Amino acid sequence: MPEFLADLLNQNAIFTATTVGHYWDGLVTTVQLVFLSLVIGLLLAVPLAILRTVKNPFVSGPVWLYTYIFRGTPLLIQLYIIYYGIGQIDGIQDTFWWDIFREPFYPALLAFTLNTAAYTTEIIRGALVATPHGEIEAAQAYGMSWLLRMRRIILPSAFRRALQAYSNEVIFMLHASAIASVVTIVDLTGAARDIYSRFYAPFVAFIAVAVIYMALTFLIVYCFRRLERRMLRHLKPLNQ
């Protein structure tokens, strides 16, 4: 085999091994960041959405202010404020919190969690207030307490109505996670930047990561469609 051909094959092998491994590491980081932020954000959003529906402004007001701030400002700005601002808090570098937040993953996780919790709060709140009054009256007629009505009737009904909107929020968070690379996190986008800077192959690097994002998006859409069919199967017409 000619020497130049052997060198070319060797370079291609090195390029392939490096890029696949780097993309895999970036994929794992992206999935961890998005999954944790969505789970924690959803756990925060459910009680906040319930408080948001309370008519007392001293209860619903702070929740409205929180959602207004995080929905009204860019996620990138929120990430910068948290990432660069935490280290400026007096005395934090002398506490155990600094051992956590000096790593870029955790400030990014906090920013993404607060952002998605704000959006999810409004999604669930809209589904809660759209609950048919007849369902609530029927639950009251059965003697259900407020907590039992919320657990057995209102929240399950609201989750079914909010499912489509929440699927869009999950996809948005997946795409928004691409900005994590600006705070030195090597996610999918960060891996593509590293490969581009090392091999000077912009089309290969960024088209490959775009294909990976598209595959993840299709997977999310598929899972939510299956979940939607399962949760709304009682609305399908009966076979004659």
Buried (B, 14 or more C-beta within 10 A) or exposed (E): EEEEEEEEEEEEEEBEEBBEEBBEBBBEBBBEBBEBBBEBBBEBBBEBBBBBBEEEEEEBEEBBEBBEEBEEEEBEEBBBEBBEEBEEEEEBBEEEBBEEBEEBBBBBBBBBBBBBBBBBBBBBBBBBEEBEEEEBEEBEEEEBEEEEBBEEBBBEBBBBBBBEBBBBBBBBBBEBBBBBBBBEBBBBBBBBBBBBEEBEBEEBBBEBBEEBBEEBBEEBBEEBEEEBEEEEEEEEEEEE
